[in-house]
Amino acid sequence: RTVDGLGIYMSDEETRLFKAVRRYLLEGTNQIGKPGSRERNLAQFIVMLLNKRLLSSSYAFAQTWWNHVAGFDLDSFGIDEADESRKRAQTEIENDEEKDLREYDAARHGAGWLRQYRNELVPYLDEVSAELNRLGWGRRVIEQEISLCKDFPKDTRFERLYQWISEYLMEGKKFKDDERVIIFTEYKDTLDYLVARLKEKKIEFPIVHLLYGGADAKIRREVKENFNDLTSPLRILIATDAAAEGLNLQTSCRYLIHQEIPWNPMRLEQRNGRVDRHGQSRDVFVWHFVSDQVEDLKFLDFIT
């Protein structure tokens, strides 16, 4: 197995958003409660949840952020209610759409509790909102289906992904017969976003297939069969962790890309194990995004 980074150099707008979120995480939450207290831990969970989704895609982050901002207008949300939403968000669940909804709730209900600290948090909140708007992911993003989007904001990671697809899977304008890739993501939001961006590039079904938790078992079985069928036109499988666990996909694929690095090392190995397992006849190549511009991406590159 060869593990390598897909180097990216993000735009100023993208890096400013990452830095604004990091300030909200480090400086904003440090004003809440004492270190190690229930209040501090809950506040840090809420912002770390936002940060994880940003590391997946700006779209997944925008979906959660605007729910978070809306939560500051909620009334009568105490720490017990906010903590209950945290527990629900952290509970393992196979349905990826439900997982996203629970995380929206945790971000929104958490903000309902955080409103008591609104004066301290407003500078950091406003900065993140301003950078998100500047990037092009305003509130409208949660008001329409991503598949209907006609004008996507700048996304250096997707541009690098598309470059990789062109280099490794295609010869000219045609896809190679003997190469396929699995793109893993933790979030259904990011999966939907990647599908929409690829469609914009005229890359869609039957070249692109999806696997996500909550999909019909028949669809899951058909995707597995098509992926392992060398005569199938399927070339790109976009999957979440919940959907791909236990699948054997090594007979026709040696390439795997992590859209984001999962924080659980076991989950990382489970992803790689879809293609790096007994029966694989070729060397396996695994990629993830790296950048020196963002502290979290530098750290995650180190631990891989």
Disulfide bonds with the S-S distance in Angstrom:
none
